[in-house]
Amino acid sequence: MMTITTGLSGNEIFCLAQKAYAPGTIVVGNSVHSLGIMGSVGSGLKAMLGGELQQVTKLIEEGRETAYKRMFQEAVSSNATGITGVTSQLIIHGSNIEFLSIGSVIYAVNNADKEKFSTSADGQELYAQLDAGYRPICFAFGNVAYSMGLGRGLLGGLKTLGRGEIKEYSDIFNKTRHLALSRIIAHAGQNKANAVLGIKTTVLPFSGVNEMLMIGTASHHPQLVTDSENDVVTSDMTNIEMWNMASMGYAPLKLLLGTSVYSLGLIGSFTSVLKSFFRGEINELTRMIYGARENALAIITEEAKAIGADDVVGVKTYVYQLGNGLVEFLAIGTAVKKLSQIKTETAQLPPQAIVVDKDTFYDAMNVDSFNVNVNRGAKPINPRRMFSLIFIIIIFLVMVMVQFMLKRAG
């Protein structure tokens, strides 16, 4: 019997065995790229205007695609049926960038479907997806590299003197987020899928700009209701969540995004800084943050109504500090609708499908790494940016103390 080295956990192996799949080895694909002088210059000129940097987007897309194809070929050479837990990682090596894809292969046994596939879902999530009637087709992703732009930054900077939403920045973030979503939908459509499941969104710093990346699994369900305007269903629910909704007769319709960028304003900022020296509520911040979050939620609620959804589930809100007094508020969730034809194969998930596997190794040595497993949907924290913010705060406090001491001495 051949020894197998797999990334699948015991819980995952158990779940996949229930669907007649056996574990295989780990497969890897990578591609190392350099931006190049010409690419950097071209992107730099475009970054002055803001919006998408198509040259950088294409570079990243090609790198990720190349790494994925090499991993897939390695799986094909071992005659594997599928690849689970596919990742798309980005690792910085000096002035070069490594694109890395890793997954664990599985083999169909007995009467299991032997059609080849790849998925971002792990073994537990794949079990839930299959049991809910969704056939995985391929790992799918959509990305966009973008800059807020110097020109819009100057205009937005002037508007931060006032209080409220900064439409120029809201427009950039709304456009880039929906560009990534439209591209993962296009990727799925090219592979004859009618759904993209388990979408995870990550924002990564990349050579002075940002990349927004969405990954998921292009899939097919014969009972899904689609139309010409929404021919591919999208969902950011986990497959376990999706199974629970399917057991109640609900199917996902669309991943909804609502984002708005707000500024407290110069006067509000000055007032809140003064009040921060005393205890109690800062009314200016309370009102602005409440209103901004409500605005982001209202955006997805209105879109859900427009597409005829029954509910929006799994709604999450995020707040990102953009600097210069600007704050982004993001709301994200999945619109669902009850359909009589939607059901699960089994009445209950096995305990092994919902037990959370715990990490047993922690690497705290390289805190400045951009090596991010996007399957976790995490947004990396830039330690240098955090250090700069702390430094500015310290300088400000020192200046206040010096002025206070000078006044007392006078």
C-alpha positions as CSV (number, residue, x, y, z in Angstrom):
1,M,0.0,0.0,0.0
2,M,1.4,3.4,-1.0
3,T,2.0,6.0,1.7
4,I,-0.1,9.2,1.1
5,T,0.8,12.7,2.3
6,T,-2.4,14.8,2.3
7,G,-3.5,18.1,3.6
8,L,-6.9,16.6,4.5
9,S,-7.7,16.2,8.2
10,G,-9.3,13.2,9.8
11,N,-12.7,14.9,9.8
12,E,-12.4,15.7,6.1
13,I,-11.3,12.2,5.2
14,F,-14.3,10.8,7.1
15,C,-16.8,13.2,5.3
16,L,-15.4,12.5,1.8
17,A,-15.6,8.7,2.4
18,Q,-19.3,9.1,2.9
19,K,-19.4,10.5,-0.7
20,A,-17.1,7.7,-2.0
21,Y,-13.9,9.7,-2.3
22,A,-10.5,8.6,-1.0
23,P,-7.6,10.9,-0.1
24,G,-4.6,11.5,-2.3
25,T,-1.4,13.5,-2.1
26,I,-0.7,17.2,-1.9
27,V,-0.2,19.0,-5.3
28,V,1.6,22.3,-5.8
29,G,1.9,24.8,-8.6
30,N,3.9,28.1,-8.6
31,S,5.1,30.9,-10.8
32,V,7.6,33.7,-9.9
33,H,7.1,37.1,-11.6
34,S,8.7,40.5,-11.6
35,L,6.7,43.7,-12.3
36,G,9.4,45.1,-14.5
37,I,10.4,48.8,-15.0
38,M,8.0,49.5,-17.9
39,G,5.0,48.0,-16.1
40,S,5.7,50.0,-13.0
41,V,6.0,53.3,-15.0
42,G,2.8,52.6,-16.9
43,S,0.9,51.7,-13.7
44,G,2.3,54.7,-12.0
45,L,0.9,57.1,-14.6
46,K,-2.5,55.4,-14.4
47,A,-2.4,55.5,-10.6
48,M,-2.4,59.3,-10.8
49,L,-5.9,59.1,-12.1
50,G,-7.2,56.4,-9.8
51,G,-9.4,53.4,-10.5
52,E,-8.3,50.0,-11.9
53,L,-4.7,49.5,-13.0
54,Q,-5.4,47.0,-15.8
55,Q,-1.7,46.3,-16.4
56,V,-1.2,45.2,-12.8
57,T,-4.5,43.3,-12.7
58,K,-3.4,41.3,-15.8
59,L,0.0,40.5,-14.3
60,I,-1.5,39.2,-11.1
61,E,-4.2,37.3,-13.0
62,E,-1.7,35.6,-15.2
63,G,0.5,34.7,-12.2
64,R,-2.4,33.1,-10.3
65,E,-3.7,31.3,-13.4
66,T,-0.2,29.9,-14.3
67,A,0.3,28.6,-10.7
68,Y,-3.2,27.0,-10.7
69,K,-2.7,25.3,-14.1
70,R,0.6,23.8,-13.0
71,M,-1.0,22.4,-9.8
72,F,-3.9,21.0,-11.9
73,Q,-1.5,19.3,-14.3
74,E,0.3,17.7,-11.4
75,A,-3.1,16.3,-10.2
76,V,-4.0,15.1,-13.7
77,S,-0.6,13.3,-14.0
78,S,-1.6,11.3,-10.8
79,N,-5.0,10.5,-12.4
80,A,-6.8,12.3,-9.6
81,T,-10.6,12.9,-9.7
82,G,-10.6,16.2,-7.9
83,I,-8.5,18.8,-5.9
84,T,-9.9,20.1,-2.6
85,G,-8.9,23.1,-0.6
86,V,-7.3,24.9,-3.5
87,T,-5.4,28.1,-2.4
88,S,-4.1,31.1,-4.3
89,Q,-1.3,32.6,-2.3
90,L,1.0,35.6,-3.0
91,I,4.5,35.6,-1.5
92,I,7.0,38.4,-1.7
93,H,10.6,37.5,-2.5
94,G,12.5,40.8,-2.5
95,S,11.6,42.4,-5.8
96,N,9.9,39.3,-7.1
97,I,6.4,37.8,-6.4
98,E,5.6,34.1,-6.2
99,F,2.2,33.0,-7.0
100,L,1.4,29.7,-5.3
101,S,-1.5,27.2,-5.5
102,I,-1.7,24.2,-3.2
103,G,-4.4,21.5,-2.8
104,S,-5.0,17.9,-1.9
105,V,-6.2,15.4,-4.5
106,I,-9.0,12.9,-4.0
107,Y,-10.0,9.8,-5.9
108,A,-13.5,8.6,-6.8
109,V,-14.2,5.0,-5.6
110,N,-17.1,2.7,-6.2
111,N,-20.0,4.5,-7.9
112,A,-18.9,8.1,-7.3
113,D,-18.9,10.6,-10.1
114,K,-15.5,10.4,-11.8
115,E,-15.7,13.8,-13.6
116,K,-12.6,15.9,-12.8
117,F,-13.0,19.0,-10.7
118,S,-11.2,21.4,-8.4
119,T,-12.6,23.4,-5.5
120,S,-11.6,26.0,-2.9
121,A,-13.8,24.0,-0.4
122,D,-12.1,21.7,2.1
123,G,-13.3,18.2,2.7
124,Q,-16.0,19.1,5.1
125,E,-17.4,22.0,3.0
126,L,-17.2,19.7,-0.1
127,Y,-19.4,17.1,1.6
128,A,-22.0,19.8,2.4
129,Q,-21.9,21.1,-1.1
130,L,-22.4,17.7,-2.7
131,D,-25.2,16.8,-0.3
132,A,-27.0,20.0,-1.1
133,G,-27.0,19.0,-4.8
134,Y,-24.3,21.3,-6.2
135,R,-21.7,19.6,-8.4
136,P,-18.3,21.3,-8.2
137,I,-16.7,22.2,-11.5
138,C,-13.6,24.3,-10.9
139,F,-11.8,26.7,-8.7
140,A,-12.7,30.2,-9.8
141,F,-11.4,33.7,-9.0
142,G,-11.8,37.3,-10.0
143,N,-9.4,40.1,-9.2
144,V,-8.8,43.8,-9.7
145,A,-5.8,45.9,-8.9
146,Y,-6.7,49.5,-8.1
147,S,-5.5,52.9,-6.8
148,M,-7.5,55.7,-5.2
149,G,-5.5,58.1,-7.3
150,L,-3.7,61.4,-6.6
151,G,-6.3,63.5,-8.5
152,R,-9.2,62.0,-6.6
153,G,-7.2,62.1,-3.4
154,L,-6.8,65.9,-3.7
155,L,-10.5,66.3,-4.4
156,G,-11.4,63.9,-1.6
157,G,-8.9,65.6,0.7
158,L,-10.7,68.9,0.2
159,K,-14.0,67.3,0.9
160,T,-12.8,65.8,4.2
161,L,-13.0,69.3,5.6
162,G,-16.7,68.7,5.6
163,R,-18.6,65.9,7.3
164,G,-20.3,62.9,5.6
165,E,-19.9,60.6,2.7
166,I,-17.1,61.2,0.2
167,K,-18.7,60.1,-3.1
168,E,-15.4,60.0,-5.1
169,Y,-14.0,57.3,-2.8
170,S,-17.3,55.5,-2.4
171,D,-17.5,55.2,-6.2
172,I,-13.9,53.8,-6.5
173,F,-14.5,51.1,-3.8
174,N,-18.0,50.2,-5.2
175,K,-16.6,49.8,-8.7
176,T,-13.6,47.8,-7.8
177,R,-15.5,45.4,-5.6
178,H,-18.1,44.8,-8.3
179,L,-15.4,44.4,-10.9
180,A,-13.9,41.5,-9.0
181,L,-17.4,40.0,-8.5
182,S,-18.2,40.3,-12.3
183,R,-14.9,38.6,-13.2
184,I,-15.5,35.6,-10.9
185,I,-19.0,35.3,-12.5
186,A,-17.4,35.4,-16.0
187,H,-14.9,32.7,-15.0
188,A,-17.7,30.5,-13.8
189,G,-19.8,31.1,-16.9
190,Q,-16.9,30.1,-19.2
191,N,-16.9,26.7,-17.4
192,K,-20.7,26.2,-17.9
193,A,-21.4,26.7,-14.2
194,N,-24.6,28.3,-12.9
195,A,-23.3,29.1,-9.4
196,V,-20.2,30.3,-7.6
197,L,-20.2,29.1,-4.0
198,G,-18.2,29.9,-0.9
199,I,-16.9,33.2,-2.2
200,K,-14.2,34.7,0.0
201,T,-13.0,38.3,-0.4
202,T,-9.5,39.5,0.4
203,V,-7.8,42.9,-0.1
204,L,-4.0,42.7,-0.5
205,P,-1.3,45.4,-0.8
206,F,0.6,44.9,-4.0
207,S,3.6,47.0,-5.2
208,G,2.1,50.3,-3.9
209,V,-1.5,49.6,-4.9
210,N,-4.2,47.2,-3.7
211,E,-5.6,44.0,-5.2
212,M,-9.1,42.9,-4.4
213,L,-9.4,39.1,-4.9
214,M,-12.5,36.9,-4.8
215,I,-12.2,33.1,-4.8
216,G,-14.8,30.4,-4.8
217,T,-16.0,27.2,-6.5
218,A,-17.8,27.3,-9.9
219,S,-20.6,24.8,-9.6
220,H,-23.8,23.5,-11.1
221,H,-27.2,22.7,-9.7
222,P,-29.9,21.5,-12.1
223,Q,-32.7,23.0,-10.1
224,L,-31.4,26.6,-9.8
225,V,-33.6,29.3,-11.3
226,T,-31.5,31.8,-13.3
227,D,-32.3,34.4,-15.9
228,S,-30.4,36.5,-18.6
229,E,-29.4,39.2,-16.1
230,N,-28.4,36.8,-13.3
231,D,-27.3,33.6,-15.1
232,V,-24.8,32.7,-12.4
233,V,-25.8,32.6,-8.8
234,T,-23.2,33.9,-6.3
235,S,-22.9,33.3,-2.5
236,D,-20.5,34.0,0.3
237,M,-22.2,31.6,2.7
238,T,-20.0,28.7,3.7
239,N,-21.2,25.4,2.3
240,I,-22.3,24.3,5.7
241,E,-24.5,27.4,5.9
242,M,-25.8,26.8,2.4
243,W,-26.7,23.2,3.3
244,N,-28.7,24.4,6.3
245,M,-30.6,26.9,4.1
246,A,-31.1,24.2,1.4
247,S,-32.6,21.8,4.1
248,M,-35.2,24.5,4.6
249,G,-35.8,25.0,0.9
250,Y,-33.7,28.1,0.3
251,A,-31.3,28.7,-2.6
252,P,-28.8,31.6,-2.9
253,L,-29.4,34.3,-5.5
254,K,-26.7,36.8,-5.4
255,L,-23.7,38.1,-3.3
256,L,-24.6,41.7,-2.4
257,L,-22.0,44.4,-1.6
258,G,-22.7,47.8,-0.1
259,T,-19.8,50.2,0.6
260,S,-19.5,53.9,1.5
261,V,-16.6,56.1,2.5
262,Y,-17.2,58.8,5.1
263,S,-15.2,61.6,6.7
264,L,-15.9,63.0,10.1
265,G,-14.7,66.4,8.9
266,L,-12.2,68.9,10.3
267,I,-14.5,70.5,12.8
268,G,-15.9,67.2,14.0
269,S,-12.4,65.7,14.3
270,F,-11.1,68.7,16.3
271,T,-14.1,68.4,18.6
272,S,-13.8,64.7,19.1
273,V,-10.0,65.1,19.8
274,L,-10.8,67.6,22.6
275,K,-13.5,65.3,24.0
276,S,-11.1,62.3,24.0
277,F,-9.3,63.9,26.9
278,F,-12.4,63.4,29.0
279,R,-14.6,60.4,29.7
280,G,-18.0,59.9,28.0
281,E,-19.6,59.4,24.6
282,I,-18.3,61.2,21.5
283,N,-21.6,62.2,19.9
284,E,-20.0,63.2,16.6
285,L,-18.4,59.9,16.0
286,T,-21.4,57.9,17.2
287,R,-23.8,59.7,14.8
288,M,-21.5,59.4,11.8
289,I,-20.6,55.7,12.3
290,Y,-24.2,54.8,12.9
291,G,-25.4,56.6,9.8
292,A,-22.5,55.2,7.6
293,R,-23.2,51.7,8.6
294,E,-26.9,52.1,8.0
295,N,-26.2,53.5,4.6
296,A,-24.1,50.4,3.6
297,L,-26.8,48.1,4.9
298,A,-29.5,50.1,3.0
299,I,-27.6,49.6,-0.3
300,I,-27.7,45.8,-0.1
301,T,-31.3,45.8,1.2
302,E,-32.5,47.8,-1.8
303,E,-30.6,45.5,-4.2
304,A,-32.2,42.4,-2.6
305,K,-35.7,43.9,-3.1
306,A,-34.9,44.6,-6.7
307,I,-34.0,41.0,-7.5
308,G,-37.0,39.5,-5.7
309,A,-35.1,38.0,-2.8
310,D,-36.9,36.7,0.4
311,D,-34.0,37.5,2.7
312,V,-30.4,38.6,2.9
313,V,-28.5,36.2,5.2
314,G,-25.0,36.1,6.7
315,V,-24.7,39.8,6.6
316,K,-21.4,41.1,7.9
317,T,-20.2,44.7,8.3
318,Y,-16.6,45.8,8.2
319,V,-14.9,49.1,9.0
320,Y,-11.6,50.0,7.4
321,Q,-9.5,53.0,8.3
322,L,-8.2,54.5,5.1
323,G,-6.2,57.4,6.6
324,N,-6.6,61.1,6.4
325,G,-9.8,60.9,8.5
326,L,-11.5,58.6,6.0
327,V,-13.3,55.5,7.0
328,E,-14.8,52.8,4.7
329,F,-18.0,50.9,5.8
330,L,-18.7,47.7,4.0
331,A,-21.7,45.4,4.2
332,I,-21.7,42.0,2.5
333,G,-24.3,39.2,2.5
334,T,-26.1,36.7,0.3
335,A,-29.7,37.2,-1.0
336,V,-31.7,34.0,-0.9
337,K,-35.1,32.8,-2.1
338,K,-37.3,29.8,-1.1
339,L,-37.8,27.3,-4.0
340,S,-39.9,24.2,-3.8
341,Q,-37.3,22.1,-5.7
342,I,-34.4,22.8,-3.4
343,K,-33.6,20.1,-0.9
344,T,-30.7,18.1,0.6
345,E,-29.8,14.4,0.0
346,T,-29.6,13.6,3.7
347,A,-31.7,14.9,6.6
348,Q,-28.8,15.8,8.9
349,L,-25.1,16.6,8.6
350,P,-22.7,14.2,10.4
351,P,-20.9,15.7,13.4
352,Q,-17.5,15.3,11.5
353,A,-18.8,17.8,8.9
354,I,-19.2,20.6,11.5
355,V,-16.3,20.0,13.9
356,V,-13.8,22.8,13.5
357,D,-10.3,21.6,12.9
358,K,-7.8,23.4,15.1
359,D,-4.4,24.7,14.0
360,T,-1.5,23.1,15.9
361,F,1.3,25.2,14.5
362,Y,1.7,29.0,14.8
363,D,4.3,31.0,13.0
364,A,4.8,34.4,14.8
365,M,8.3,35.0,13.4
366,N,7.5,36.8,10.2
367,V,5.0,39.5,11.1
368,D,5.8,41.6,8.0
369,S,4.9,38.9,5.5
370,F,2.3,39.3,2.7
371,N,1.9,35.5,2.6
372,V,-1.8,35.3,3.0
373,N,-4.0,32.3,2.6
374,V,-7.0,33.9,0.9
375,N,-9.2,30.9,1.7
376,R,-9.5,32.3,5.2
377,G,-10.8,35.6,3.7
378,A,-8.4,37.6,6.0
379,K,-7.4,41.2,5.4
380,P,-3.6,41.6,6.2
381,I,-2.5,44.3,8.5
382,N,0.4,46.4,7.3
383,P,2.7,46.8,10.4
384,R,4.5,49.8,8.8
385,R,1.2,51.7,8.4
386,M,0.2,50.8,12.0
387,F,3.6,52.0,13.2
388,S,3.3,55.3,11.3
389,L,-0.2,55.9,12.8
390,I,1.1,55.2,16.3
391,F,4.1,57.5,15.7
392,I,1.8,60.4,14.5
393,I,-0.4,60.0,17.6
394,I,2.7,60.1,19.9
395,I,4.0,63.3,18.2
396,F,0.6,64.9,18.5
397,L,0.3,64.1,22.2
398,V,3.9,65.4,22.8
399,M,3.0,68.7,21.1
400,V,-0.1,69.1,23.2
401,M,1.8,68.5,26.4
402,V,4.6,70.9,25.4
403,Q,2.0,73.6,24.6
404,F,0.3,73.0,28.0
405,M,3.6,73.2,29.9
406,L,4.5,76.4,28.0
407,K,1.2,78.0,29.0
408,R,1.6,77.1,32.6
409,A,5.2,78.4,32.6
410,G,4.0,81.7,31.1
